[in-house]
Amino acid sequence: MNCTQIKNIYLLEQSDVNSDIDRDIYDILYWETEDYFSGKKELDEVCRIIQSRVSLCLNERR
């Protein structure tokens, strides 16, 4: 586990909504924020990707 992954886990675990996030959405947040925290992607791009993936995940459950 690298420093960026540790930082991501820490930030997600500190969030107030963590207990209400299911595992699939947690995984999306974890993996997509890694590129932001490592400087590979801009925040807006990461937000669009997360929104798209979470929407897809929720739609698949219907």
ZALOVO-968606 format. One record per residue: residue number from 1; residue in one letter; chain; x, y, z of N, C-alpha, C in turn. Coordinates in nm, 3 decimals. Layout:
N
     k   r   c      n.xx      n.yy      n.zz     ca.xx     ca.yy     ca.zz      c.xx      c.yy      c.zz
   NUM   A   A         X         Y         Z         X         Y         Z         X         Y         Z
...
END
This chain:
62
     k   r   c      n.xx      n.yy      n.zz     ca.xx     ca.yy     ca.zz      c.xx      c.yy      c.zz
     1   M   A     0.086    -0.117     0.000     0.000     0.000     0.000     0.091     0.124     0.000
     2   N   A     0.063     0.218    -0.092     0.146     0.337    -0.099     0.085     0.451    -0.017
     3   C   A     0.158     0.560    -0.012     0.116     0.674     0.069    -0.017     0.732     0.022
     4   T   A    -0.038     0.738    -0.107    -0.163     0.791    -0.161    -0.281     0.704    -0.119
     5   Q   A    -0.265     0.574    -0.126    -0.372     0.483    -0.086    -0.404     0.499     0.062
     6   I   A    -0.303     0.514     0.143    -0.323     0.533     0.287    -0.400     0.663     0.312
     7   K   A    -0.361     0.769     0.240    -0.428     0.898     0.254    -0.575     0.886     0.213
     8   N   A    -0.602     0.817     0.104    -0.740     0.798     0.058    -0.822     0.725     0.163
     9   I   A    -0.770     0.617     0.215    -0.841     0.539     0.316    -0.869     0.626     0.438
    10   Y   A    -0.770     0.700     0.481    -0.787     0.786     0.598    -0.900     0.887     0.576
    11   L   A    -0.897     0.955     0.461    -0.998     1.057     0.433    -1.138     0.997     0.425
    12   L   A    -1.151     0.882     0.361    -1.282     0.818     0.351    -1.331     0.770     0.487
    13   E   A    -1.241     0.719     0.567    -1.282     0.669     0.698    -1.318     0.782     0.794
    14   Q   A    -1.265     0.901     0.771    -1.295     1.014     0.856    -1.427     1.083     0.820
    15   S   A    -1.480     1.050     0.704    -1.604     1.115     0.660    -1.721     1.070     0.747
    16   D   A    -1.815     1.161     0.766    -1.932     1.132     0.849    -2.025     1.031     0.783
    17   V   A    -2.020     1.020     0.652    -2.114     0.934     0.581    -2.060     0.793     0.559
    18   N   A    -1.939     0.768     0.605    -1.876     0.640     0.577    -1.961     0.520     0.617
    19   S   A    -2.029     0.528     0.728    -2.107     0.414     0.774    -2.226     0.386     0.683
    20   D   A    -2.268     0.488     0.608    -2.383     0.472     0.519    -2.344     0.437     0.375
    21   I   A    -2.216     0.435     0.345    -2.171     0.406     0.209    -2.156     0.256     0.194
    22   D   A    -2.217     0.200     0.091    -2.199     0.058     0.071    -2.063     0.032     0.006
    23   R   A    -2.023    -0.091     0.005    -1.889    -0.129    -0.039    -1.860    -0.091    -0.184
    24   D   A    -1.955    -0.108    -0.274    -1.932    -0.075    -0.415    -1.901     0.074    -0.432
    25   I   A    -1.978     0.157    -0.365    -1.956     0.301    -0.377    -1.827     0.342    -0.307
    26   Y   A    -1.798     0.283    -0.194    -1.672     0.308    -0.124    -1.555     0.275    -0.216
    27   D   A    -1.561     0.162    -0.285    -1.453     0.123    -0.376    -1.438     0.222    -0.490
    28   I   A    -1.548     0.270    -0.545    -1.542     0.370    -0.652    -1.472     0.496    -0.600
    29   L   A    -1.514     0.543    -0.486    -1.452     0.662    -0.428    -1.304     0.641    -0.402
    30   Y   A    -1.271     0.528    -0.346    -1.132     0.497    -0.313    -1.044     0.498    -0.439
    31   W   A    -1.084     0.423    -0.539    -0.999     0.409    -0.658    -0.995     0.534    -0.743
    32   E   A    -1.105     0.605    -0.753    -1.106     0.724    -0.839    -1.036     0.843    -0.774
    33   T   A    -1.042     0.856    -0.642    -0.974     0.968    -0.577    -0.823     0.951    -0.575
    34   E   A    -0.776     0.831    -0.595    -0.630     0.808    -0.593    -0.559     0.895    -0.697
    35   D   A    -0.614     0.906    -0.819    -0.551     0.987    -0.923    -0.552     1.136    -0.888
    36   Y   A    -0.656     1.180    -0.817    -0.660     1.319    -0.774    -0.552     1.346    -0.669
    37   F   A    -0.546     1.262    -0.568    -0.451     1.285    -0.460    -0.306     1.268    -0.505
    38   S   A    -0.285     1.191    -0.611    -0.148     1.174    -0.661    -0.114     1.280    -0.766
    39   G   A    -0.211     1.367    -0.800    -0.185     1.475    -0.894    -0.201     1.437    -1.040
    40   K   A    -0.252     1.319    -1.069    -0.267     1.273    -1.207    -0.391     1.329    -1.276
    41   K   A    -0.495     1.361    -1.198    -0.619     1.414    -1.256    -0.666     1.534    -1.174
    42   E   A    -0.738     1.623    -1.243    -0.797     1.740    -1.177    -0.923     1.698    -1.101
    43   L   A    -0.960     1.777    -1.002    -1.075     1.746    -0.918    -1.204     1.735    -1.000
    44   D   A    -1.226     1.829    -1.094    -1.348     1.825    -1.175    -1.360     1.696    -1.253
    45   E   A    -1.250     1.650    -1.309    -1.251     1.526    -1.386    -1.285     1.407    -1.298
    46   V   A    -1.222     1.402    -1.181    -1.247     1.292    -1.088    -1.393     1.294    -1.041
    47   C   A    -1.447     1.411    -1.015    -1.587     1.422    -0.973    -1.681     1.371    -1.081
    48   R   A    -1.654     1.408    -1.207    -1.739     1.359    -1.317    -1.733     1.206    -1.328
    49   I   A    -1.613     1.151    -1.314    -1.597     1.005    -1.323    -1.671     0.937    -1.208
    50   I   A    -1.655     0.989    -1.088    -1.722     0.930    -0.971    -1.873     0.937    -0.989
    51   Q   A    -1.923     1.053    -1.030    -2.068     1.068    -1.049    -2.120     0.969    -1.151
    52   S   A    -2.048     0.953    -1.260    -2.089     0.861    -1.364    -2.089     0.716    -1.315
    53   R   A    -1.982     0.678    -1.248    -1.972     0.539    -1.201    -2.073     0.506    -1.093
    54   V   A    -2.096     0.599    -1.000    -2.195     0.575    -0.895    -2.334     0.569    -0.954
    55   S   A    -2.364     0.656    -1.049    -2.495     0.651    -1.115    -2.515     0.518    -1.184
    56   L   A    -2.416     0.471    -1.255    -2.423     0.342    -1.322    -2.446     0.229    -1.222
    57   C   A    -2.371     0.234    -1.112    -2.384     0.132    -1.008    -2.526     0.129    -0.952
    58   L   A    -2.581     0.246    -0.923    -2.716     0.253    -0.867    -2.821     0.211    -0.968
    59   N   A    -2.802     0.248    -1.093    -2.897     0.208    -1.198    -2.897     0.057    -1.222
    60   E   A    -2.783    -0.004    -1.208    -2.774    -0.149    -1.226    -2.849    -0.224    -1.117
    61   R   A    -2.870    -0.162    -1.004    -2.940    -0.225    -0.890    -3.093    -0.219    -0.906
    62   R   A    -3.141    -0.141    -0.995    -3.286    -0.124    -1.013    -3.346    -0.240    -1.085
END
